[in-house]
Amino acid sequence: MDYSKLDGLIPAVIQDAESSEVLMVGFMNDQALAQTRRTGYATFFSRSRNKLWMKGETSGNKLEVVDILVDCDDDTVLVKVKRLGDGNVCHTGERSCFYRKLT
């Protein structure tokens, strides 16, 4: 993976493996991607907290990895997931982080 473009991070687009709905976008460093692959659950790097965090570690709404695809430039991943818990991915309680239209 090419982590050089975003100071050691790559965007991770999270998609529901069954419905193809885009659920969220997070960022991963090499450790987050390695932990995601090792555990089978989506793990990200928090830019605001400067640490790794596994989605759902406090809410129970984990994202079980079904597949990971890499883009043609090796600088972004598409992570196809199965939503666990109540299935809501957004910290606001919404199903997806993309629930508002640009006006």
C-alpha distances in whole Angstrom, upper triangle without the diagonal:
4,6,9,11,12,13,10,10,8,11,12,15,17,20,23,22,26,27,24,25,22,22,20,17,16,13,11,10,8,12,12,10,11,15,14,14,16,19,18,19,17,16,15,15,19,19,23,23,20,20,18,20,20,21,25,26,29,30,29,27,24,22,21,18,19,16,12,11,8,10,11,9,5,6,8,9,13,14,18,20,24,25,28,30,32,29,29,26,27,28,31,32,31,29,26,25,26,30,31,32,32,35
4,6,7,9,10,8,9,8,11,13,16,19,21,25,25,28,29,25,26,23,23,21,18,16,13,11,10,10,13,14,12,14,17,17,17,20,22,22,22,19,18,16,16,19,18,22,23,20,20,19,21,22,23,27,27,30,31,31,29,26,24,24,21,22,19,15,14,11,11,11,8,6,5,8,11,14,17,20,23,26,28,30,32,34,31,30,27,27,29,31,33,32,30,27,26,26,30,31,32,31,34
4,6,6,7,4,5,6,10,12,15,18,21,25,25,29,29,26,26,23,23,20,16,14,11,9,7,8,11,12,11,13,16,16,17,19,21,21,21,18,16,14,13,15,14,18,19,16,16,16,18,20,21,25,25,28,29,29,27,25,23,24,21,23,20,16,16,13,13,14,11,9,6,9,11,15,17,20,22,26,27,29,31,33,30,29,25,25,26,29,31,30,29,26,24,25,29,30,31,30,33
4,6,6,6,7,9,12,15,18,21,24,28,28,32,32,29,29,25,25,22,19,17,13,12,10,11,15,15,15,17,20,20,21,23,25,25,24,21,20,17,15,17,16,19,21,17,18,19,21,23,24,28,28,31,32,32,31,28,26,27,25,26,24,20,19,15,15,15,12,11,8,12,15,18,20,24,26,29,30,32,35,36,33,32,28,28,29,31,33,33,32,29,26,27,31,31,32,31,34
4,6,7,8,8,10,14,16,20,23,26,27,31,31,27,27,23,24,20,17,15,12,13,12,13,17,17,16,19,21,21,22,24,26,26,25,22,20,17,15,17,15,19,20,18,19,19,22,23,24,28,28,31,32,32,30,28,26,27,25,26,24,20,19,15,14,14,11,11,8,10,14,17,20,23,25,29,30,32,34,35,32,31,27,26,27,30,32,31,30,27,24,25,28,29,29,27,30
4,6,5,7,9,12,15,18,22,25,26,30,30,26,25,22,22,18,14,13,10,10,10,12,15,15,15,18,19,19,21,23,25,24,23,19,18,14,12,13,11,15,17,14,16,16,19,20,21,25,25,27,28,29,27,26,24,26,24,26,23,20,19,16,15,17,13,13,9,11,14,17,19,22,24,27,28,30,31,32,30,28,24,23,24,26,29,28,28,24,22,23,26,26,27,26,29
4,6,9,11,15,18,21,24,28,29,32,32,29,28,25,24,21,17,14,11,11,9,11,14,14,15,17,19,20,21,23,25,25,24,20,18,15,12,13,11,14,16,13,14,15,18,21,22,25,25,27,29,30,29,27,25,27,25,27,25,22,21,18,18,19,16,15,12,13,16,19,21,24,26,29,29,31,33,34,31,30,26,25,25,28,30,30,30,27,24,25,29,29,30,29,32
4,7,10,13,17,19,23,26,27,30,31,28,27,24,23,20,16,13,10,8,6,8,10,11,12,14,16,16,18,20,21,22,21,18,15,12,10,12,11,15,15,12,13,13,16,18,20,23,23,26,27,28,27,24,23,24,22,25,22,19,19,16,17,18,15,13,10,12,14,17,18,22,24,27,27,29,31,32,30,28,25,24,25,28,30,29,29,26,24,25,29,30,31,30,33
4,7,9,13,15,19,22,23,27,27,24,23,20,19,16,12,10,6,5,5,8,10,9,10,13,14,14,16,18,19,20,18,15,13,10,8,10,9,13,14,12,12,12,14,16,17,21,21,23,25,25,24,21,20,21,19,22,20,16,16,14,14,16,14,12,9,9,11,14,15,19,20,24,24,26,28,29,26,25,21,21,21,24,26,26,25,22,20,22,25,26,27,27,30
4,6,10,13,16,19,20,24,24,21,20,17,17,14,10,9,6,5,6,9,11,10,9,13,14,13,15,18,19,18,17,14,12,10,10,12,12,15,17,15,15,14,15,16,16,20,21,24,24,25,23,20,18,19,17,19,17,13,13,11,11,13,11,9,6,5,7,11,12,16,18,21,22,24,26,27,25,23,20,20,21,24,25,24,23,20,18,20,23,24,25,25,28
4,6,10,13,16,18,21,21,18,17,13,13,10,7,6,5,6,9,12,14,11,11,14,16,14,16,19,19,18,16,13,12,10,10,12,12,15,17,16,16,14,15,15,15,19,20,22,23,23,20,19,16,18,16,18,16,13,12,11,11,13,12,11,7,5,7,9,10,14,16,19,19,22,24,25,22,20,17,17,18,21,22,21,20,17,15,16,20,21,22,21,25
4,6,10,13,14,18,18,15,14,11,11,8,6,5,5,7,10,12,13,10,9,13,14,11,13,16,16,15,13,9,10,8,10,12,13,16,18,17,16,14,14,13,12,16,18,20,20,20,17,15,13,14,12,14,12,10,10,10,10,14,13,12,9,6,5,6,7,10,12,15,16,18,21,22,19,18,14,15,17,20,20,19,18,15,13,15,18,20,21,22,26
4,6,10,12,15,14,11,11,7,8,6,5,7,9,10,14,16,17,14,12,16,16,13,15,19,18,16,14,11,12,11,13,15,16,19,20,20,19,17,16,15,13,16,19,21,20,20,17,15,12,14,12,13,12,10,10,10,11,14,15,13,11,8,6,5,6,8,10,14,14,17,20,20,17,16,13,13,16,18,19,17,15,12,11,12,15,17,19,19,23
4,7,9,12,12,9,9,6,6,5,6,8,10,12,15,17,17,14,13,16,16,12,14,17,16,14,12,9,11,11,14,15,17,19,20,20,19,16,15,13,11,14,16,19,17,17,14,12,9,11,10,11,10,10,11,12,13,17,18,16,15,11,9,6,5,6,7,10,10,14,16,17,13,13,10,11,14,17,16,15,12,10,10,11,14,17,19,20,24
4,6,9,8,6,6,4,5,7,9,11,14,15,19,20,21,17,16,19,18,15,16,19,18,15,13,11,14,15,18,19,21,23,24,24,23,20,18,16,13,15,19,21,19,18,14,13,10,11,10,10,10,10,11,13,14,18,19,18,17,13,11,7,6,5,6,9,10,13,16,16,12,13,11,13,16,18,17,15,12,10,11,11,14,17,19,20,24
4,6,6,5,5,6,7,10,12,14,17,18,22,23,23,19,18,21,20,16,17,20,18,15,13,12,16,17,20,21,24,25,26,26,25,22,19,17,14,15,19,20,18,17,13,12,9,10,10,9,10,12,13,16,18,21,23,21,21,17,14,10,8,6,5,6,7,11,14,14,10,11,10,13,17,18,16,14,11,10,12,13,15,18,20,22,26
4,6,6,8,9,10,13,15,17,19,19,22,23,23,20,18,20,20,16,16,19,18,14,13,13,17,18,22,24,26,28,28,28,27,23,21,18,16,17,20,23,21,19,15,14,10,10,9,7,8,10,12,15,17,20,22,21,21,17,14,10,8,5,5,6,9,12,16,16,13,15,14,17,20,22,20,18,14,13,16,16,18,22,23,25,29
4,6,8,11,12,15,18,20,22,23,26,27,27,24,22,24,23,19,20,22,20,17,16,16,20,22,25,27,29,31,31,32,30,27,24,21,19,19,22,24,22,20,16,16,13,12,12,10,11,14,15,19,20,23,26,24,24,21,18,14,12,9,8,7,10,13,16,16,13,15,15,18,21,22,20,18,14,14,17,17,18,22,23,26,29
4,5,9,10,14,17,19,22,23,27,28,28,25,23,26,25,21,22,25,23,19,18,18,21,22,26,27,29,30,31,32,30,27,25,22,19,20,23,25,22,21,17,17,14,15,14,13,14,16,16,20,20,23,26,25,24,21,18,14,13,10,10,10,11,14,17,16,13,14,14,17,20,21,19,16,12,12,15,14,15,19,20,23,26
4,6,9,12,14,17,19,21,24,25,26,23,21,24,23,20,20,23,22,19,18,16,20,20,23,25,26,28,29,30,28,26,24,21,19,20,23,25,23,22,18,17,14,15,13,12,12,13,13,16,17,20,22,21,21,17,15,11,11,8,9,11,12,16,18,18,14,15,14,16,20,21,19,17,13,12,14,13,15,18,19,21,24
4,6,9,12,15,18,20,24,25,26,22,21,24,24,20,21,24,23,20,18,16,19,19,22,23,25,26,27,28,27,25,22,20,17,18,22,23,21,20,16,16,13,15,15,14,15,15,15,18,18,21,23,22,21,18,15,12,12,10,10,11,11,15,17,16,12,12,11,13,17,17,16,13,10,8,11,9,11,14,15,18,21
4,6,8,12,15,17,21,22,23,20,19,22,22,18,20,23,22,19,17,14,17,16,19,19,21,23,24,25,24,22,20,18,15,17,20,22,20,19,16,15,13,15,14,14,14,14,14,16,16,19,20,20,18,15,13,10,10,9,10,12,12,15,18,17,13,12,10,11,15,16,15,13,10,7,8,8,10,13,14,16,20
4,7,10,14,16,20,22,22,18,18,21,20,17,19,22,20,17,15,12,14,14,17,17,19,20,21,22,21,19,17,15,12,13,17,18,16,16,12,12,10,13,13,14,15,15,16,17,18,22,22,21,19,16,14,11,10,10,9,11,10,13,15,14,10,9,7,8,11,13,12,10,7,4,6,7,9,12,15,17,20
4,7,10,13,17,19,19,16,16,19,18,16,18,21,20,17,14,11,13,11,14,14,15,17,18,19,18,17,15,14,11,13,16,17,16,16,13,13,11,14,14,16,16,15,15,16,17,20,21,19,17,14,12,11,10,11,11,13,12,15,16,16,13,11,7,7,10,12,13,11,10,6,5,7,10,13,15,16,20
4,7,10,14,16,17,14,14,18,17,15,17,20,19,18,15,11,12,10,12,12,13,15,17,17,17,15,14,14,12,15,17,19,18,19,16,15,13,15,14,16,16,14,14,14,15,18,18,16,14,10,10,9,10,12,13,15,15,17,19,19,16,14,11,10,12,15,16,14,13,10,8,9,13,15,16,17,21
4,7,10,13,14,11,11,15,14,13,16,18,17,16,13,10,9,6,8,8,10,12,13,13,13,11,11,11,10,13,15,17,17,18,15,14,12,15,14,17,16,14,15,15,15,19,18,16,13,10,10,10,10,13,13,16,15,18,19,20,17,15,12,11,13,15,17,16,16,13,11,13,16,18,20,20,23
4,7,10,11,9,9,13,13,12,15,17,17,17,14,11,9,6,6,7,8,11,12,11,11,10,11,12,12,15,16,19,19,20,18,16,15,17,15,18,17,14,15,14,15,18,16,14,11,9,9,11,11,15,16,19,18,20,22,23,20,19,15,15,16,19,20,20,19,16,14,16,20,21,23,23,26
4,7,8,5,6,9,10,9,12,14,15,14,13,10,7,5,5,8,10,13,13,11,10,8,10,11,12,16,16,19,20,20,19,16,14,16,14,17,16,13,14,13,14,17,16,13,10,9,9,11,11,15,16,19,19,20,22,24,22,21,17,17,18,21,23,22,21,19,17,19,23,24,26,26,30
4,5,5,6,9,10,11,12,14,15,16,15,12,10,7,6,10,10,14,14,11,10,9,11,13,15,18,18,21,23,23,22,19,18,19,17,20,18,15,16,14,16,18,16,13,11,11,11,14,14,18,19,22,22,23,25,27,25,24,21,21,21,25,26,26,25,23,21,23,26,28,30,29,33
4,6,5,6,9,10,11,12,14,15,15,13,11,10,9,13,14,17,17,14,12,11,13,14,17,20,20,23,24,24,23,20,18,19,17,19,17,14,15,14,16,18,16,13,11,12,12,15,15,18,19,22,23,24,27,29,27,26,23,24,24,28,28,29,27,25,24,26,29,31,33,32,36
4,5,5,6,8,10,10,12,14,13,12,9,9,8,12,14,17,15,12,10,8,11,12,15,18,17,20,22,22,21,18,17,17,16,19,18,15,17,16,19,21,20,16,15,15,14,17,16,19,19,22,22,23,25,27,25,25,22,23,23,27,27,28,27,25,24,26,30,31,33,34,37
4,5,5,6,9,10,10,11,10,8,5,5,6,10,12,15,14,12,9,6,8,9,11,14,14,17,19,19,18,15,14,14,13,16,15,13,15,15,17,20,19,16,14,13,12,14,13,16,16,18,19,19,21,24,22,21,18,19,19,23,24,24,23,21,20,23,26,28,30,31,34
4,5,5,6,9,10,10,10,8,7,8,9,13,15,18,17,15,13,10,11,11,13,16,16,20,21,20,19,15,14,13,11,14,12,10,12,12,15,17,16,13,12,11,9,12,10,14,14,17,18,19,22,24,22,22,19,20,21,25,25,25,23,21,21,23,26,28,30,31,34
4,5,5,6,9,10,11,10,9,10,12,15,17,20,19,17,14,11,13,12,15,18,17,21,22,21,20,17,15,14,13,15,14,12,14,14,17,20,19,15,15,14,13,15,13,16,16,19,20,21,23,26,24,24,21,23,24,28,28,28,26,24,24,26,30,32,34,34,38
4,5,5,6,8,8,8,7,9,11,14,17,19,18,16,13,9,10,9,12,14,14,17,19,18,17,14,13,12,11,14,14,13,16,16,20,22,22,18,18,16,14,16,13,16,15,17,18,18,20,23,22,22,19,21,22,25,25,26,24,23,23,25,28,31,33,34,38
4,6,5,5,5,5,5,8,11,14,17,20,18,17,14,11,10,8,10,13,13,17,18,16,15,12,10,9,8,11,11,10,13,14,17,20,20,17,16,14,12,12,10,12,11,14,15,15,18,21,19,19,17,19,20,23,23,23,21,20,20,23,25,28,30,31,35
4,6,5,7,8,9,12,14,18,20,23,22,20,17,14,14,12,14,16,16,20,21,19,18,14,12,10,8,10,10,9,12,13,17,20,20,16,17,15,12,13,11,12,12,15,16,17,20,23,21,22,20,22,23,27,26,26,24,23,23,25,28,31,33,34,38
4,6,8,10,10,13,16,19,22,24,22,21,18,14,14,12,15,17,16,20,21,19,19,15,14,12,10,13,13,12,16,17,21,23,23,20,20,19,16,17,14,15,15,16,18,18,21,24,22,24,21,24,25,28,28,28,26,25,25,28,31,34,36,37,41
4,5,8,9,13,15,18,21,23,22,21,17,13,13,10,12,13,13,16,18,15,15,12,11,9,9,12,13,13,17,19,22,25,25,22,22,20,17,17,14,15,13,14,15,15,17,20,19,21,19,21,22,26,25,25,23,23,23,26,29,32,34,36,39
4,7,9,13,16,19,22,24,23,22,19,15,14,11,12,13,13,17,17,15,14,10,8,6,5,8,9,10,14,16,20,23,24,20,20,18,15,14,11,11,10,11,12,12,15,19,17,19,17,20,21,24,23,23,21,20,21,24,26,29,32,33,37
4,6,10,13,16,19,21,20,19,16,13,11,7,8,9,10,14,14,12,11,7,6,5,5,9,11,11,15,17,20,24,24,21,20,17,14,14,10,11,8,9,10,10,13,16,14,15,13,16,17,21,20,20,18,17,18,21,23,26,29,31,34
4,7,10,13,16,18,17,17,14,11,9,6,6,9,10,14,14,12,11,7,6,7,6,10,11,10,13,15,18,21,21,18,17,14,12,11,8,10,8,10,10,11,14,16,14,14,12,14,15,19,18,18,16,15,15,18,21,24,26,27,31
4,7,10,13,15,14,13,10,7,6,4,6,9,10,13,14,13,12,9,9,10,10,14,14,13,15,16,19,22,21,18,17,15,13,13,11,13,12,14,14,14,16,18,16,16,13,15,15,19,19,19,18,17,16,19,22,25,27,28,32
4,6,9,12,11,10,8,6,5,6,7,11,11,14,15,16,14,12,11,13,13,16,16,14,16,16,18,21,20,17,15,13,12,13,12,14,14,16,16,17,18,20,18,17,14,14,14,18,19,19,19,17,15,18,21,23,25,26,29
4,6,9,8,7,6,4,6,9,10,14,13,16,17,18,17,15,15,17,16,20,19,17,18,18,19,22,20,18,15,14,14,16,15,18,18,20,19,20,21,23,21,20,16,16,16,19,21,21,21,19,17,20,23,24,27,27,30
4,5,5,5,5,6,7,10,11,14,13,15,16,18,17,16,16,19,19,22,22,20,21,21,22,25,23,21,18,16,16,18,17,20,19,21,20,21,21,23,21,19,16,15,14,17,19,20,20,18,16,19,22,23,25,25,28
4,6,5,7,9,10,14,14,17,17,18,20,21,21,20,19,22,22,25,24,22,23,22,22,25,23,21,17,17,17,19,19,22,22,24,23,24,25,26,24,22,18,17,16,19,21,22,23,20,17,20,23,23,25,24,27
4,6,8,11,11,15,15,17,17,17,19,21,21,20,21,24,24,27,27,25,26,25,26,28,26,24,21,20,21,22,22,25,24,26,24,25,25,26,24,22,19,17,15,17,20,21,23,21,18,20,23,23,25,25,27
4,6,8,9,13,14,16,15,15,18,20,20,19,20,23,23,27,27,25,27,26,27,30,28,26,22,21,22,23,22,25,24,26,24,24,24,25,24,22,19,18,15,18,21,22,24,22,19,22,25,25,28,28,30
4,7,10,13,15,18,16,17,20,22,21,20,21,23,23,27,26,24,25,24,25,28,25,23,20,20,20,22,22,25,24,26,25,25,26,27,26,24,21,20,18,21,23,25,26,24,21,24,27,27,30,29,32
4,7,10,13,15,13,15,18,19,19,18,18,20,20,24,24,22,24,23,25,27,25,23,20,19,19,21,20,23,22,24,23,23,23,25,24,23,19,19,18,21,23,24,25,23,21,24,27,28,30,30,34
4,7,10,12,11,13,16,17,16,14,15,17,17,20,20,18,21,21,23,26,24,21,19,18,17,18,17,19,19,20,20,20,21,23,21,20,17,18,17,20,21,23,23,21,20,23,25,27,30,30,33
4,6,9,7,10,12,13,13,11,12,14,15,19,19,18,21,21,23,27,25,22,20,18,17,18,16,18,16,18,16,16,17,19,18,17,14,15,13,17,18,19,19,18,17,21,23,25,28,29,32
4,6,6,9,10,10,10,8,9,11,12,16,17,16,19,20,23,26,25,22,21,18,16,16,14,15,13,14,13,13,14,16,15,15,12,14,13,17,17,18,17,17,16,20,22,25,27,29,32
4,6,8,8,8,7,5,6,10,11,15,16,16,19,20,22,26,26,23,21,18,16,15,13,14,11,12,10,10,11,13,12,11,8,10,10,14,13,14,14,13,13,16,19,21,24,26,29
4,5,5,5,4,4,7,10,13,16,18,19,22,23,26,29,29,27,25,22,19,18,15,16,13,12,10,9,8,10,10,10,8,10,10,13,12,14,13,14,14,18,19,22,25,27,30
4,6,6,8,7,10,12,15,18,20,20,24,25,27,31,31,28,26,23,21,21,18,18,16,15,13,11,11,13,14,13,12,13,12,16,15,17,17,17,17,21,23,25,29,30,33
4,6,8,9,13,15,18,21,23,24,27,28,30,34,33,31,29,26,24,23,21,21,18,17,15,13,11,13,14,13,12,13,11,14,13,16,17,17,17,21,22,25,28,30,33
4,5,8,11,14,17,20,23,23,26,28,30,34,34,31,29,26,24,23,20,20,17,15,12,10,8,9,10,10,10,11,9,12,10,13,13,15,15,19,19,22,26,28,31
4,6,9,11,15,18,20,22,25,27,29,33,33,31,29,26,23,22,19,18,15,13,10,7,5,8,9,10,10,12,12,14,12,14,14,15,17,20,21,24,27,30,33
4,7,10,13,15,18,19,22,24,26,30,31,28,26,23,21,19,16,15,12,10,7,5,4,6,6,7,7,10,10,13,10,12,10,12,13,17,18,21,24,27,30
4,6,9,12,15,16,19,21,24,28,28,25,24,21,18,17,13,13,9,8,6,5,7,9,8,9,8,11,12,15,13,14,13,13,15,18,19,23,26,28,31
4,6,9,11,12,16,18,20,24,25,22,21,18,15,13,9,9,6,6,5,6,9,11,9,10,8,12,13,16,15,15,12,12,14,16,18,22,24,27,30
4,6,9,11,15,18,20,24,25,22,22,19,15,13,10,8,5,5,6,7,11,13,11,13,12,15,17,20,18,18,15,15,17,20,22,25,28,30,33
4,6,7,11,14,17,21,22,19,19,16,12,10,7,6,5,6,9,11,14,17,14,16,14,17,19,22,21,20,17,16,18,20,22,26,28,29,33
4,7,10,14,17,20,22,19,20,17,13,11,8,5,5,7,10,12,16,18,15,17,16,19,22,24,23,22,18,18,20,21,23,27,28,30,34
4,7,10,13,16,18,16,17,14,10,8,6,5,7,10,13,15,19,21,18,20,18,21,23,26,25,23,20,19,20,21,24,27,28,30,34
4,7,10,13,15,12,13,10,7,6,5,6,9,12,15,17,21,23,20,21,18,20,23,26,25,24,21,19,20,21,24,26,28,29,33
4,7,10,12,10,11,9,6,5,6,8,12,15,18,21,24,25,22,23,20,22,25,27,27,25,22,20,21,21,24,26,27,28,32
4,7,8,6,8,6,5,6,9,11,15,18,21,23,27,28,25,25,22,23,26,28,29,27,25,22,22,22,25,27,28,28,32
4,6,5,7,6,6,8,11,13,17,21,23,26,29,30,26,26,23,24,27,29,29,27,25,22,22,21,25,26,26,26,30
4,6,8,9,10,11,15,17,21,24,26,30,33,34,30,30,27,28,30,33,33,31,29,26,25,24,28,29,29,29,32
4,5,8,10,13,16,19,22,26,28,30,33,34,31,31,27,28,30,32,33,31,30,26,25,25,29,29,29,28,32
4,6,8,11,14,17,20,24,25,28,31,32,29,29,26,26,28,31,32,30,28,25,24,25,28,30,30,29,33
4,7,10,13,17,19,23,24,27,30,31,28,27,23,24,26,28,29,28,27,23,22,22,26,27,27,27,30
4,7,10,13,16,20,21,24,26,27,24,23,20,21,23,25,26,24,23,20,18,19,22,24,24,24,28
4,6,10,12,16,18,21,24,25,21,21,18,19,21,24,24,23,21,18,17,18,22,24,24,25,29
4,6,10,13,15,18,21,22,19,19,16,17,20,23,22,21,18,15,16,16,19,22,22,23,27
4,6,10,12,15,18,19,16,16,14,16,19,21,21,19,17,14,15,16,19,22,23,25,28
4,7,10,13,16,18,14,15,13,16,19,21,20,18,15,14,15,16,19,22,23,25,29
4,6,9,13,14,11,13,11,14,17,19,18,17,13,13,15,16,18,22,24,26,29
4,6,10,12,9,11,11,15,17,19,17,16,13,13,16,17,19,22,25,27,31
4,7,8,5,8,8,12,14,16,13,13,10,11,13,15,17,20,23,26,29
4,6,5,8,9,13,14,16,14,14,11,13,16,18,19,23,26,28,32
4,5,8,10,13,13,15,12,13,11,14,16,19,19,23,26,29,32
4,6,9,11,12,13,9,10,9,12,15,17,17,20,24,27,29
4,6,9,12,12,9,9,6,9,12,14,14,18,21,24,27
4,6,8,9,6,5,4,7,9,12,12,15,18,21,24
4,7,8,7,7,5,5,7,10,11,14,18,20,23
4,5,5,5,6,5,5,8,9,12,15,17,20
4,5,7,9,9,8,12,12,14,18,19,22
4,6,9,9,8,11,10,12,16,18,20
4,7,8,9,12,11,13,17,19,22
4,5,7,9,7,10,14,17,19
4,7,9,8,12,15,18,21
4,5,6,10,13,15,18
4,6,8,11,13,16
4,6,8,10,14
4,7,10,13
4,7,9
4,6
4
